[in-house]
Amino acid sequence: MCLPYNNVQVRGAPAIAIVGALSLASELHEDKAPWTSKQELSSHVAERLAHLETSRPTAVNLANMANELRALAARLEKDNSVSLQDMKHRLADEAEKMLAEDLSANKAMGRHGAEHLLAHCKPPQGAAGLGVLTHCNTGSLATAGHGTALGRRRLLATS
């Protein structure tokens, strides 16, 4: 489960967290899963998330994602109205929701940043538009697919 991290195939804190969450969701969707109780599933989720956290201990987004999914697993385990099957689906759904939320947050940051630049910055005399420079990978390779700082540039280029 940690191969993409250990081989540095995934970079950027948001992307690291999303890949971790989706790898767990993928595992939960497998039909041959060995869990026979919610307690077993909750323990497995906690173990997998702890293992993921060791792959990139400084990745704050990864720790936040792990804490959220661990807490959800613990709540679902204690809820007698939730079946084992429901618990698997709700954990996987939460992981997939994290992907959608990251993409939405990226687009909002890009939109707000682009609006700010357009409102407060003027292009140099004779230039066709603003020049925007970033110094790190904040684009779609580092996030769920849109980018944070590069999201501004993406929106500026299309407006």
Secondary structure, DSSP 8 states (H G I E B T S, - for coil): --HHHHTT---SHHHHHHHHHHHHHHHHH-TT----SHHHHHHHHHHHHHHHHHHSTT-HHHHHHHHHHHHHHHHHHH-TTS-HHHHHHHHHHHHHHHHHHHHHHHHHHHHHHHHHHHHH----TT-SS-----SS--STTTSSSS-SHHHHHHHHHH-
